Amino acid sequence: MAQIELAGIERTFTLGDSRVHALRNIELAVSAGEYLAIMGPSGSGKSTLLNLLGLLDRPDAGHYRLEGRDVTALSGDEQAAVRRDRIGFVFQSFHLVPRLSAAENIALPLMLSGMPPAERDARVARALHDFGLESRARHRPEELSGGQRQRVAIARATIMQPAMLLADEPTGNLDRHTGQEVTELLEALNAGGTTLIVVTHDPAMGARANRRLMMEDGAIVDDVLASDMTR
């Protein structure tokens, strides 16, 4: 069974007097553990699709099944629980809480889930070690480099051990060397079994994925496996 199944997904937005068709009849199946890049020009629907996959938005038509469950039929609170427990998010602009330290930012999803303090502290300590952030645990985001901030964001996104990690231009604000490090970190998580879906404008990053979707005008116009690209 596919981990993700989209069937007949439509999404439109009203801008002034006009309606923008952001997603058009999206049909997509993604298996657990896949590494998928979503590419295309600005306005093609990439981020809208990612937001829908992350349950940050609802379709106007169609169905989204996640791990066999029709999540389009869930209430807002039920969707929030799925987001918290099964989906991790990594953004270009990090979205860290400025007044919290690196350790406190990483711990935030655990606190929201109600995890006991002892277990929470142990899991955060392990994440700080695994992501090379032990010496920066008490530093706030403004005291961290871009690469360190993105590592904190990835640690926070994966602290609940989600089944799926969604990354929107995760290297967009980083220099090439730091971007390479972050890419390898995401790929290591994918190698450990996490489904990784990345929106990117970078052809080099897109080429690293095992599967690449190309979008134009809200539609998927190409769906290519890495094995087919090399033929």
C-alpha positions as CSV (number, residue, x, y, z in Angstrom):
1,M,0.0,0.0,0.0
2,A,1.3,3.5,-0.8
3,Q,2.0,5.7,2.1
4,I,0.6,8.7,0.2
5,E,-2.3,8.6,-2.2
6,L,-3.8,11.7,-3.8
7,A,-6.8,11.3,-6.1
8,G,-8.4,14.1,-8.1
9,I,-7.0,16.9,-5.9
10,E,-8.1,20.4,-6.8
11,R,-7.2,23.7,-5.1
12,T,-8.2,27.2,-6.1
13,F,-7.6,30.6,-4.6
14,T,-9.4,33.9,-5.1
15,L,-7.1,36.9,-5.8
16,G,-9.2,40.0,-6.2
17,D,-11.7,39.4,-9.0
18,S,-9.9,36.3,-10.4
19,R,-9.6,32.7,-9.3
20,V,-6.2,30.9,-9.5
21,H,-6.2,27.2,-10.1
22,A,-3.2,26.2,-7.9
23,L,-3.7,22.4,-8.2
24,R,-5.4,20.7,-11.1
25,N,-6.5,17.0,-10.8
26,I,-3.4,15.8,-9.0
27,E,-3.0,12.1,-9.0
28,L,0.0,10.8,-7.0
29,A,1.1,7.8,-5.1
30,V,4.3,7.8,-2.9
31,S,5.6,4.7,-1.2
32,A,7.1,4.7,2.3
33,G,10.8,5.6,2.3
34,E,10.8,7.3,-1.1
35,Y,13.0,10.4,-1.8
36,L,11.0,12.7,-4.0
37,A,11.8,16.1,-5.4
38,I,9.1,18.5,-6.5
39,M,10.3,21.0,-9.1
40,G,8.9,23.6,-11.5
41,P,8.8,27.4,-12.0
42,S,7.5,29.8,-9.5
43,G,3.7,29.7,-9.3
44,S,3.5,26.1,-10.6
45,G,1.9,24.7,-7.4
46,K,4.9,23.2,-5.7
47,S,4.4,24.8,-2.3
48,T,0.6,24.4,-2.4
49,L,1.1,20.7,-3.0
50,L,3.6,20.5,-0.1
51,N,1.2,22.4,2.2
52,L,-1.6,20.0,1.3
53,L,0.7,17.0,2.0
54,G,1.5,18.5,5.3
55,L,-2.1,19.1,6.2
56,L,-1.5,22.8,6.4
57,D,-4.2,23.3,3.7
58,R,-7.3,21.4,2.5
59,P,-8.2,20.6,-1.1
60,D,-11.4,21.9,-2.7
61,A,-12.0,18.5,-4.3
62,G,-10.4,15.0,-4.2
63,H,-9.1,12.8,-1.5
64,Y,-5.7,12.5,0.3
65,R,-5.0,9.2,2.0
66,L,-2.0,9.0,4.4
67,E,-1.0,5.5,5.6
68,G,-4.3,4.2,4.4
69,R,-6.4,6.9,6.2
70,D,-8.5,9.5,4.4
71,V,-7.1,12.5,6.2
72,T,-9.2,15.0,4.1
73,A,-12.2,13.8,6.2
74,L,-10.6,14.5,9.6
75,S,-11.5,17.4,11.8
76,G,-9.0,20.2,12.4
77,D,-7.9,18.8,15.7
78,E,-7.5,15.3,14.2
79,Q,-5.4,16.7,11.4
80,A,-3.3,18.6,13.9
81,A,-2.6,15.3,15.8
82,V,-1.5,13.6,12.5
83,R,0.7,16.6,11.7
84,R,2.4,16.4,15.1
85,D,2.9,12.7,15.2
86,R,3.5,11.6,11.6
87,I,4.8,14.7,9.6
88,G,8.0,16.8,10.0
89,F,8.5,20.2,8.3
90,V,11.7,21.9,7.3
91,F,11.5,25.4,5.8
92,Q,13.9,27.8,4.0
93,S,13.5,30.4,6.7
94,F,13.9,28.0,9.6
95,H,10.8,29.2,11.6
96,L,12.6,28.9,15.0
97,V,11.2,30.6,18.0
98,P,13.5,33.6,18.6
99,R,13.2,33.7,22.4
100,L,13.9,29.9,22.8
101,S,17.3,28.2,22.9
102,A,18.3,25.6,20.4
103,A,17.4,22.9,23.0
104,E,14.1,24.5,23.8
105,N,13.2,24.8,20.1
106,I,14.0,21.1,19.5
107,A,11.9,20.2,22.6
108,L,8.8,22.1,21.5
109,P,7.0,19.3,19.7
110,L,7.6,17.0,22.7
111,M,6.2,19.5,25.1
112,L,3.1,19.9,22.9
113,S,2.6,16.2,22.8
114,G,2.7,16.0,26.6
115,M,5.8,13.8,26.9
116,P,7.1,13.4,30.5
117,P,10.1,15.8,31.2
118,A,12.6,13.0,31.8
119,E,11.9,11.3,28.5
120,R,11.8,14.6,26.7
121,D,15.2,15.7,28.1
122,A,16.8,12.4,27.1
123,R,15.4,12.6,23.6
124,V,16.5,16.3,23.2
125,A,20.0,15.4,24.5
126,R,20.3,12.6,22.0
127,A,19.2,14.9,19.1
128,L,21.7,17.6,20.1
129,H,24.4,15.0,20.0
130,D,23.3,13.4,16.7
131,F,23.0,16.8,15.0
132,G,26.3,18.2,16.3
133,L,24.7,20.9,18.4
134,E,25.7,20.0,22.0
135,S,27.9,23.1,22.3
136,R,25.1,25.3,21.0
137,A,22.2,23.9,23.1
138,R,21.7,27.1,25.2
139,H,22.2,29.5,22.3
140,R,19.2,31.4,20.8
141,P,18.7,31.4,17.0
142,E,20.3,34.8,16.6
143,E,23.5,33.4,18.0
144,L,23.6,30.5,15.5
145,S,24.9,30.3,12.0
146,G,22.5,29.6,9.1
147,G,23.7,26.0,9.0
148,Q,23.2,25.5,12.7
149,R,19.8,27.0,12.6
150,Q,18.8,24.6,9.9
151,R,20.2,21.7,11.9
152,V,18.1,22.8,14.8
153,A,15.0,23.0,12.5
154,I,15.7,19.5,11.2
155,A,16.2,18.2,14.7
156,R,12.9,19.7,15.8
157,A,11.2,18.3,12.7
158,T,12.3,14.8,13.4
159,I,12.2,14.7,17.2
160,M,8.8,13.0,17.1
161,Q,10.2,10.4,14.7
162,P,7.8,11.2,11.9
163,A,7.1,8.9,9.0
164,M,7.4,11.7,6.5
165,L,9.6,14.8,6.2
166,L,8.6,17.7,4.0
167,A,11.3,20.2,3.1
168,D,10.5,23.5,1.3
169,E,13.7,24.9,-0.3
170,P,15.7,23.7,2.8
171,T,19.0,25.0,1.4
172,G,17.7,28.2,-0.1
173,N,19.2,30.5,2.6
174,L,22.5,28.7,2.9
175,D,25.9,28.9,1.1
176,R,26.8,26.0,-1.2
177,H,29.0,24.1,1.3
178,T,26.5,24.4,4.2
179,G,23.7,23.5,1.8
180,Q,25.6,20.3,0.9
181,E,25.9,19.4,4.6
182,V,22.1,20.0,5.1
183,T,21.3,17.9,2.0
184,E,23.4,15.0,3.2
185,L,21.8,15.2,6.6
186,L,18.3,15.0,5.1
187,E,19.4,12.1,2.9
188,A,20.8,10.2,5.9
189,L,17.3,10.5,7.5
190,N,15.8,9.2,4.3
191,A,18.3,6.3,4.3
192,G,17.0,5.4,7.7
193,G,13.5,4.9,6.3
194,T,11.9,8.4,6.5
195,T,10.0,9.4,3.4
196,L,11.6,12.7,2.2
197,I,9.7,15.1,-0.1
198,V,11.7,18.2,-1.1
199,V,10.5,21.3,-3.0
200,T,13.5,22.9,-4.7
201,H,14.5,25.2,-7.6
202,D,18.0,23.8,-7.5
203,P,18.5,21.3,-10.4
204,A,21.5,19.7,-8.6
205,M,19.4,19.0,-5.5
206,G,16.5,17.7,-7.6
207,A,18.8,15.4,-9.4
208,R,19.9,13.7,-6.1
209,A,16.3,12.5,-5.5
210,N,15.2,9.0,-6.4
211,R,12.1,10.4,-8.1
212,R,11.4,13.8,-9.6
213,L,8.0,15.5,-10.2
214,M,7.9,18.5,-12.6
215,M,4.9,20.9,-12.1
216,E,3.5,23.5,-14.4
217,D,0.3,25.6,-13.9
218,G,-0.9,23.5,-11.0
219,A,-0.4,20.1,-12.7
220,I,2.1,17.3,-12.7
221,V,3.6,17.3,-16.1
222,D,6.4,14.8,-15.6
223,D,7.1,12.0,-13.0
224,V,10.5,10.4,-13.5
225,L,12.4,7.8,-11.5
226,A,16.2,8.2,-11.1
227,S,16.7,4.9,-12.8
228,D,14.9,6.3,-15.9
229,M,17.0,9.5,-15.8
230,T,20.3,7.6,-16.2
231,R,19.2,5.6,-19.3
